[in-house]
Amino acid sequence: MEQSYGFKRSQQPDFRNCLLSCDLRRLAGLEEMSRPENMNESRPQDKGRLSTENDGSPDGNDRLQWFVMRDLKRRNAKQPAYKLLDGLVAKVFTPVVWKLAVRNGKRIREKVPFMQDLLFVHDTRLAVDPIVEKYDTVQYRYIRGGYKIPMTVREADMQRFIHAVNSTENTRYYKPKEITPDMIGRKVRIVGGPLDGYEGNLQKMQGARTKRLFVELPNLLAAAVEVQPEYIQLV
């Protein structure tokens, strides 16, 4: 079983248009957008972007998908969901950041989930349902307006996001509400390097020497990943 928070960096297919600029503009409030009432729900009109295509059985329960999940354990739990699920599902991906912590009286740096209650699980509904039933601290996030329809992310979108955040050691994550208009820079295309073919908006930061490209999972999460200036082409 593959443990995504310890992902080995590997070459992924050349995915294009990793970030539509209109999505970032809505995240920043430049275009009107009705947000989900909470992170456990998405809007019906977003279902096509969040859900994978139905290419398996009629109910899709035997089809590999990226499910958007919740971890209800407390932040300092010894076995958070992403560790619990390691070995129980095909893959689990949790965006992590470095934090200072005290262990045995010593201050150390350790990786912790960026959002305690957000993780992504790659497996079939048939495999994940029994886990959700057994562990009450692990839950699906559901699409608003449907009767307990789990929220999913398309395979290409998820792989593109994972590849981008694993291309650098210094990824910065943002919740949708944290993206403001003054953070959004020029729209660019990346030519060459690990993010070859990606398009999106640069992060605008006054005085910053490092160039960062925004990559997002709509309504869920945005990441600013480092990119070398020589690979940047204005669109």
Summary of the structure (lengths in Angstrom):
residues: 235
radius of gyration: 18.0
end to end distance: 40.2
largest distance: 55.1
contacts: 668
relative contact order: 0.21
helix: 22%
strand: 31%
